[in-house]
Amino acid sequence: GTLKDRKRTEIEVYFDSIALNESDVEEVEIVGDQKFLTLHDAEKAKSGEAFATNTSVKSVKMTHLGLQDDFAQMFGDAIANNTTIERVCIDSNSITGTGMKAIFAGLGQNSSIVEIQCRHQKKLMATLDEDALPNLLASNTSILKLGIDVRSKLVKLKLDRIVNANVDRARKRRASAKHQA
């Protein structure tokens, strides 16, 4: 065959360095980047995995990139173990309910993320997938801000209750720390 090893692209090298914890990048912001959009789906998915072992990235904004469920699965697994990421914005991609469940499963085990935005996905979530989200997020105590499009008012109410409980917990921690100081 004519298969040859190709040189890694600039964007692939960037995510490799994040995965290897080589760079001291604290913020990943990729919005509609043409270099990222030309990556194969497998490489796009692998970019989600890069955050698993990273200890410097605190903010991830990856919007308008056509990210799909395979990325969401790897990113969900990565954030389950990551303790430094605090803010995530993955608005305007193509993540379905399957991918959202994977991300929320990771959030259920995460203790550092305080804000996640995952609105305006090009693909709709199935009702069963929406119904599963509150149970997956229930064990999270760090999320203070959640942006997600769900059609079910009951699911929205349950998610809001979880976030509001976290906000109350954070307020009580600040108040008790203030009184002790």
Buried (B, 14 or more C-beta within 10 A) or exposed (E): EEEEEEEEBEBBEBBBBBBEBEEEBEEBEBEEBEEBEEBEEEBBBBBBBBBBEBEBBBBBBBBBBBBBBBBBBBBBBBBBEBEBBBBBBBBBBBBBBBBBBBBBBBBBBBEEBBBBBBBBBEBEBEEEBBBBBBEBBBEBEBBBEBEBBBEBEEBBEBBEEBBEBBBEEBEEEEEEEEEEE
